[in-house]
């Protein structure tokens, strides 16, 4: 049986959270989270709770594939049958609002992710991958595409580590010399 505590929450792959079988592609997801976080200086998917993290993933990476929700052992803890993200309201919070004479009314919050793009989250033009780019934007577009490929929700569509190493952003980076790389001086 595979554990759901295989990764830190901030870098936990969707298949692990949903209780699906997983393989080495969970590390590719984690790498995408770390690369984006190193670039922005902020956690890519805020995670006050698992549901808030799933909501951020959906907002940035798109909706979860139906087959993942349907097959995940843990999916019903986070998704309604229609695919909406939800979180049960804690009983302590419910007590003051209960109209059922002490019974838990079973309140829950539905999360409606505010759609954005990974490009925007990384600080670039949100539509950089949807339009022709200038030569100055080429590296930015490749970087966004690289991160986006690593952060593909469906592990069946996510690249393996070997495939990720063949991404054009990685390939172009291997041709840089030490003089091309500028580190901030302290």
C-alpha positions as CSV (number, residue, x, y, z in Angstrom):
1,X,0.0,0.0,0.0
2,X,1.4,3.4,-1.0
3,X,1.5,6.2,1.6
4,X,0.1,9.7,1.2
5,X,2.9,11.1,3.4
6,X,5.5,10.5,0.8
7,X,5.9,14.2,0.0
8,X,5.7,17.5,1.9
9,X,2.3,19.0,1.4
10,X,3.6,22.0,-0.6
11,X,5.1,19.7,-3.2
12,X,2.6,16.8,-3.0
13,X,1.5,15.5,-6.4
14,X,-2.2,15.4,-7.2
15,X,-2.2,11.6,-7.6
16,X,-0.8,11.2,-4.0
17,X,-3.4,13.6,-2.5
18,X,-6.3,11.8,-4.3
19,X,-5.1,8.3,-3.3
20,X,-4.2,7.1,-6.8
21,X,-1.3,4.8,-7.6
22,X,1.9,6.8,-8.2
23,X,5.4,6.4,-9.5
24,X,8.5,8.6,-10.1
25,X,6.4,11.3,-11.8
26,X,5.5,12.6,-8.3
27,X,9.1,13.8,-8.1
28,X,8.6,15.6,-11.5
29,X,5.6,17.4,-10.0
30,X,7.6,18.3,-6.9
31,X,10.4,19.7,-9.1
32,X,7.9,21.9,-10.9
33,X,6.7,23.3,-7.5
34,X,10.3,23.9,-6.3
35,X,11.5,25.5,-9.6
36,X,8.5,27.9,-9.6
37,X,9.0,28.7,-5.9
38,X,12.6,29.4,-6.4
39,X,11.8,31.8,-9.3
40,X,9.0,33.7,-7.5
41,X,10.2,33.3,-3.9
42,X,6.7,32.1,-2.9
43,X,5.0,28.7,-2.4
44,X,3.4,27.9,-5.8
45,X,0.2,26.3,-4.3
46,X,-0.8,27.9,-1.0
47,X,-1.8,25.1,1.4
48,X,-3.6,26.3,4.5
49,X,-5.5,23.0,4.0
50,X,-5.4,20.2,1.4
51,X,-8.6,21.6,-0.2
52,X,-7.2,25.1,-0.5
53,X,-4.1,23.6,-2.1
54,X,-6.2,21.6,-4.6
55,X,-8.1,24.7,-5.3
56,X,-4.9,26.6,-6.1
57,X,-3.7,23.7,-8.3
58,X,-7.0,23.8,-10.2
59,X,-6.9,27.6,-10.5
60,X,-3.4,27.6,-12.0
61,X,-3.2,24.2,-13.8
62,X,-6.8,23.7,-14.9
63,X,-9.5,21.3,-13.8
64,X,-8.7,17.9,-12.4
65,X,-9.4,15.1,-15.0
66,X,-12.7,13.3,-14.2
67,X,-11.0,9.9,-14.3
68,X,-8.6,11.0,-11.5
69,X,-11.5,12.1,-9.3
70,X,-13.5,9.0,-10.1
71,X,-10.6,6.6,-9.3
72,X,-9.0,8.3,-6.3
73,X,-9.5,6.6,-3.0
74,X,-9.5,10.0,-1.2
75,X,-11.3,12.0,-3.9
76,X,-14.7,12.0,-2.0
77,X,-13.0,13.8,0.9
78,X,-12.4,16.8,-1.5
79,X,-14.7,16.6,-4.5
80,X,-18.4,16.3,-4.8
81,X,-19.8,13.8,-7.4
82,X,-20.1,16.7,-9.8
83,X,-16.5,17.6,-9.4
84,X,-16.7,20.6,-7.1
85,X,-14.1,21.1,-4.4
86,X,-15.5,21.3,-0.9
87,X,-14.4,21.3,2.7
88,X,-16.5,20.4,5.7
89,X,-16.8,23.3,8.2
90,X,-15.2,22.4,11.5
91,X,-17.8,21.4,14.2
92,X,-16.6,24.1,16.5
93,X,-17.5,26.7,13.9
94,X,-20.8,25.0,13.3
95,X,-22.0,25.1,16.9
96,X,-22.8,28.8,17.0
97,X,-24.7,28.5,13.7
98,X,-26.6,25.4,14.4
99,X,-30.4,25.6,14.2
100,X,-30.8,21.9,14.8
101,X,-30.6,22.1,18.6
102,X,-27.1,20.9,19.0
103,X,-27.0,18.6,16.0
104,X,-24.2,19.1,13.5
105,X,-25.9,20.5,10.4
106,X,-23.0,19.2,8.1
107,X,-22.1,22.5,6.7
108,X,-19.4,22.7,4.0
109,X,-17.6,25.4,2.0
110,X,-17.5,25.0,-1.8
111,X,-14.3,26.3,-3.4
112,X,-14.5,28.1,-6.7
113,X,-11.0,28.5,-7.9
114,X,-10.2,31.9,-9.4
115,X,-8.7,30.9,-12.8
116,X,-5.3,32.3,-13.6
117,X,-2.3,31.1,-15.5
118,X,1.0,29.7,-14.4
119,X,2.7,32.4,-16.6
120,X,0.9,35.1,-14.5
121,X,1.8,33.3,-11.3
122,X,5.5,33.4,-12.4
123,X,5.2,37.1,-13.1
124,X,4.9,37.0,-16.9
125,X,2.3,38.0,-19.4
126,X,-0.6,35.6,-18.7
127,X,-1.0,34.9,-22.5
128,X,2.7,34.4,-23.3
129,X,2.1,30.8,-24.5
130,X,-1.0,31.8,-26.5
131,X,0.6,34.3,-28.8
132,X,3.7,34.9,-30.9
133,X,6.6,35.9,-28.6
134,X,9.4,38.4,-29.3
135,X,13.0,37.2,-29.2
136,X,13.3,38.8,-25.7
137,X,10.3,36.7,-24.5
138,X,11.5,33.4,-26.0
139,X,13.3,32.3,-22.9
140,X,10.4,33.3,-20.7
141,X,8.0,31.4,-22.8
142,X,10.2,28.3,-22.7
143,X,10.5,28.6,-18.9
144,X,6.8,28.8,-18.5
145,X,6.3,25.9,-20.8
146,X,8.8,23.8,-18.9
147,X,7.2,24.6,-15.5
148,X,3.7,24.0,-17.0
149,X,4.8,20.6,-18.3
150,X,6.2,19.5,-14.9
151,X,2.9,20.7,-13.2
152,X,0.6,18.7,-15.5
153,X,-2.2,17.4,-13.2
154,X,-2.6,14.1,-14.9
155,X,0.5,12.0,-14.3
156,X,-0.2,10.0,-17.6
157,X,0.4,13.3,-19.5
158,X,3.2,14.6,-17.2
159,X,6.8,14.0,-18.5
160,X,9.1,11.6,-16.9
161,X,12.4,13.0,-15.5
162,X,14.2,11.8,-18.6
163,X,11.7,13.5,-20.9
164,X,11.8,16.7,-18.8
165,X,15.6,16.8,-19.4
166,X,14.9,17.0,-23.1
167,X,12.7,20.1,-22.8
168,X,13.9,23.1,-25.0
169,X,14.4,25.3,-21.9
170,X,16.8,22.7,-20.4
171,X,18.5,22.1,-23.8
172,X,19.1,25.9,-24.4
173,X,20.4,26.3,-20.9
174,X,23.1,23.7,-21.4
175,X,24.7,25.8,-24.1
176,X,25.2,28.8,-21.8
177,X,28.7,29.6,-20.6
178,X,29.7,30.8,-17.1
179,X,29.9,34.3,-18.6
180,X,26.3,34.1,-19.7
181,X,25.1,33.4,-16.1
182,X,24.9,36.4,-13.9
183,X,24.6,35.9,-10.2
184,X,23.7,38.8,-7.9
185,X,26.7,40.1,-6.0
186,X,26.4,40.5,-2.3
